[in-house]
Amino acid sequence: MITVIVAFFVGFLLFYWIIYPAVFRTVPTDSERAAYACILLCKSYLQNGTDLSSGPCLSNEIIPGWVCDVAHWPREDVDNRKENQCPAYGKTAFHFVEVNPRCEFIRAV
């Protein structure tokens, strides 16, 4: 009886730790990876005491092809100023992630 319980337990662990993650693991999309990285980067700026109220560009390449930008929701005039735009957008990056000054996700396009 103990052998059956041990075998069941070992089988369960094998399934749970090896088979289940390999079969049911989801791979994050580029927009999910970029959004997560942008939020983390933004939070690091906040922890360092950086004022993000002007809506600055945080990264011209948060992941390849993506920029990370701070904006407001709803948008404010400061968000449309050239100095607050990511210079790489439209040149080497064709997607962007926007977070608000509190590092909350707005959108990924």
Buried (B, 14 or more C-beta within 10 A) or exposed (E): EEEEEEEEEEEEEEEEEEEEEEEEEEEEEEBEBBBBBBBEBBEEBBEEEBEBEEBBBBBBBBBEBBBBBBBBEEEEEBBEEEEBBBEBBEEEBEBBBBBBBEBEBBEBE
